[in-house]
């Protein structure tokens, strides 16, 4: 069970610092275990049962980590949403998987409640005054205890296939879809991480990714399994390479894990040469292709750590890994392979008919094993389409990524089968952006393409036609999108046309749009 | 040099992030971060620009939508730092 190691670590290393929130405070293993027990008891008393879903809309903090463990201890599944996303999107997610209760920050309460009311179903809300350092949670628990004492509940022993969490990702139909991940999925992944990265109690892991992002599973659950320390990186610092560079040094981070985009920024703007990074032993990156140019710059500035490229969709978490050999030759410009399949999983390359292809042939990477999701919440058809069932009845998750396997077994990523892109580590279905644009009353047609950009990785360009004679301004369109889409989905460019180009079958001609740039 | 902080910031935002936009659409109170005009990297570029242009340093907690969401807020922050 995903939460069991915390109790063990708390018995073994009660006074070790489990989580640090720079500038706000820290919490020991003993206290984290105790506070998460209180969360478990409170949620149970508030009507949450094992098997229920519990939403989380909080900034990343010690409070949030304790809430996650409290939910797991109760045997419920946690559903983290992005507190910075439009409230309507978060309300959709919480409503979609029918959370029994949501733990939310008070600053999000009014907007979220209003959006939930529009959907006609407001779950119980457990509201924290403001997150930070664990104090808000303790206050809220103490206040609730004084008003309505919660008896001690037992820590659940969920079955391996019971859900531990649901992470929502971009959906091509315009609505996010919930990836259901079980205790077995999560534990098999965390155990694989233990095997490869060998965490020590002296390690200090970064937590850079937001908690609704699958990178957070390694961030949170790996260090806390081993008595190591988790250092939370606040959202605002995490976006700022100058401040981040000093935080990594000051906090003596030993294991860093993030999307490549922030590492590229650190290499370019972080003034890394002026800090002491002697503690840093591992740099892990995942979520998108790391441009070799920036990886080379980073590894020259920080030559001592080991660098691992981790690859995998939310549906499997990390499924392949590759250790980058240093130094990176000057002449290399092609990205590194995504590597070999992790030991708790198996991989195959299949053609469109589901036939296994020999090494050297391009095909779709499919993954089976204990780390593979159960399916998408309440979407049986999409779930069925996501899997290939082989003759023995075994389910293989179709990643949608086209790869080729080299003679040495390493996979190389070649591209996507569909219209999904990676942006700042997030996966984005271009269709979801189009669906968002169509909600604008002036938009008659909308089509979105991604174009390569050396700095940002990908730029998103929207082509639009207008119902009115005068089209909305750029400021108006960006403002509209910010209310309907997460920030990382807002197009960079808006191109207005009289009408979008069409194919002979009257579909939007994306090829022509790409040629138009 | 700092008399027209609003104008300097507005010119930078228009040139870098809103190419081709009618300047009248961008006012001192247009929401930049919460209005989707500036993403995280764009916000960083604005911060680097104003730090260099006005010779100030922003603290980590100031780099967010509570302090930098409009040109008016940015100008207010710059003036406070310079005074």
Interface residues (C-beta under 8 A of the other chain):
Chain A: X234 X236 X237 X239 X240 X241 X243 X265 X269 X424 X455 X456 X473 X474 X475 X476 X478 X479 X480 X481 X482 X487 X488 X490
Chain B: X18 X20 X21 X22 X25 X26 X30 X31 X34 X35 X36 X37 X39 X40 X41 X43 X44 X47 X48 X60 X61 X63 X64
